[in-house]
Amino acid sequence: MFGVIGKRNVPDLTDRNHNPAPLLARSGTVFLCAIWLLAGTVGHDPWKSDDVLHLGVAFGMSGGDWLVPRIAGEPWLVSPPLYHWVAALCGKLLEGVLPWHDAARLGSVLFGATFLLILARVARQLLGASAALTAPLLAIGTLGLLVPLHEAQPAIVEMAGYVISLWGLSVWQQQALRGGLIFGAGTGVGFLGGGIDCVAIQLATGLMLALHPAWRTRRSPVAWLAAASIALVLMLPWPLLLWQAPSLFEIWWNAEREPDIARRQPQTC
């Protein structure tokens, strides 16, 4: 009896319509998302609070110290530096075309585009081709995403990492190893954007889904091993390099344990 009930409750993700949507619909969605991402991201001075803060960190990195995020020469280790690396690279590569702060803020466009693209892939995997167009349009129509996706801040990296991990979980049922690799990559990106808190949310999501019989396949142990391997390869290099300077590592570790306090207080070696 319980076996029959369990089988009836297993979701079937193989009967969705995965045929591509019409070209006009896809082109229109891409155009709207591109306009939404670019409008307001460039063409203005740095905004107060997060925008000017993280642009300052990225500008400091572009001067040569790519390991330690700094503000006015003092370490700022509230979050890992993936966003600042990308923003600094954008600023250096495009500063001859755009003002430095506008060029650096294109890092938000890159991560925002990644977020919307992978969100569409997840929706298509779970609900079909129509949902692949609807999901990013719903996202850009969400007021809560308006500011984070148009200013310089690492939150967009966390969002991109989380949706990548969801993509991995969505394909896990049919392709466990591929799903594990994608989930691990998303976890690594999430850590480099948001730290340990983001990883904890991703792992909790994955482990909760692992309790469902549809995701407990014979290849799941191998998939979890692959996920852990990819995640650790992405996560460990930066903290290990930071560990070479114990005082800096301690600042970062304390910020991970008490992030609210770390944001309010100056960080000194």
CORURFEN-V377998 format. One record per backbone hydrogen bond with DSSP energy under -0.5 kcal/mol. CO is the residue of the C=O (numbers start at 1). NH is the residue of the N-H. If there is no record, write none. Layout:
# CORURFEN-V377998
co=(CO | CO)
nh=(NH | NH)
This chain:
# CORURFEN-V377998
co=(1 | 2 | 3 | 4 | 5 | 6 | 7 | 9 | 11 | 16 | 17 | 22 | 23 | 24 | 25 | 26 | 27 | 28 | 29 | 30 | 31 | 32 | 33 | 34 | 35 | 38 | 38 | 42 | 47 | 48 | 49 | 50 | 51 | 52 | 53 | 54 | 55 | 56 | 57 | 58 | 59 | 60 | 60 | 61 | 64 | 67 | 69 | 71 | 74 | 81 | 82 | 83 | 84 | 85 | 86 | 87 | 88 | 89 | 90 | 91 | 94 | 94 | 99 | 100 | 101 | 102 | 103 | 104 | 105 | 105 | 106 | 107 | 108 | 109 | 110 | 111 | 112 | 113 | 114 | 115 | 116 | 117 | 118 | 119 | 120 | 121 | 122 | 123 | 123 | 124 | 128 | 129 | 130 | 130 | 131 | 132 | 133 | 134 | 135 | 136 | 137 | 139 | 141 | 142 | 143 | 143 | 145 | 147 | 147 | 151 | 153 | 154 | 154 | 155 | 156 | 157 | 158 | 159 | 160 | 161 | 162 | 163 | 164 | 165 | 166 | 167 | 168 | 169 | 171 | 175 | 176 | 177 | 178 | 179 | 180 | 181 | 182 | 183 | 184 | 185 | 186 | 187 | 188 | 189 | 190 | 190 | 191 | 192 | 195 | 196 | 197 | 198 | 199 | 200 | 201 | 202 | 203 | 204 | 205 | 206 | 207 | 208 | 209 | 212 | 213 | 215 | 217 | 219 | 220 | 221 | 222 | 223 | 224 | 225 | 226 | 227 | 228 | 229 | 230 | 231 | 232 | 233 | 235 | 236 | 237 | 238 | 239 | 240 | 241 | 242 | 242 | 244 | 245 | 245 | 246 | 247 | 248 | 249 | 250 | 251 | 252 | 253 | 254 | 258 | 259 | 260 | 261 | 266)
nh=(5 | 6 | 7 | 8 | 9 | 10 | 10 | 11 | 13 | 18 | 129 | 26 | 27 | 28 | 29 | 30 | 31 | 32 | 33 | 34 | 35 | 36 | 37 | 38 | 39 | 41 | 42 | 40 | 52 | 51 | 53 | 54 | 55 | 56 | 57 | 58 | 59 | 60 | 61 | 62 | 63 | 63 | 65 | 64 | 66 | 69 | 76 | 74 | 71 | 85 | 86 | 87 | 88 | 89 | 90 | 91 | 92 | 93 | 94 | 95 | 97 | 98 | 103 | 104 | 105 | 106 | 106 | 107 | 108 | 109 | 110 | 111 | 112 | 113 | 114 | 115 | 116 | 117 | 118 | 119 | 120 | 121 | 122 | 123 | 124 | 125 | 126 | 127 | 128 | 128 | 132 | 133 | 133 | 134 | 135 | 136 | 137 | 138 | 139 | 140 | 141 | 142 | 143 | 145 | 146 | 147 | 149 | 150 | 151 | 153 | 156 | 157 | 158 | 159 | 160 | 161 | 162 | 163 | 164 | 165 | 166 | 167 | 168 | 169 | 170 | 171 | 172 | 173 | 175 | 179 | 180 | 181 | 182 | 183 | 184 | 185 | 186 | 187 | 188 | 189 | 190 | 191 | 192 | 193 | 194 | 195 | 195 | 82 | 199 | 200 | 201 | 202 | 203 | 204 | 205 | 206 | 207 | 208 | 209 | 210 | 211 | 211 | 212 | 215 | 216 | 217 | 220 | 223 | 224 | 225 | 226 | 227 | 228 | 229 | 230 | 231 | 232 | 233 | 234 | 235 | 236 | 237 | 239 | 240 | 241 | 242 | 243 | 244 | 244 | 245 | 249 | 246 | 248 | 249 | 250 | 251 | 252 | 253 | 254 | 255 | 256 | 257 | 258 | 262 | 263 | 264 | 265 | 268)
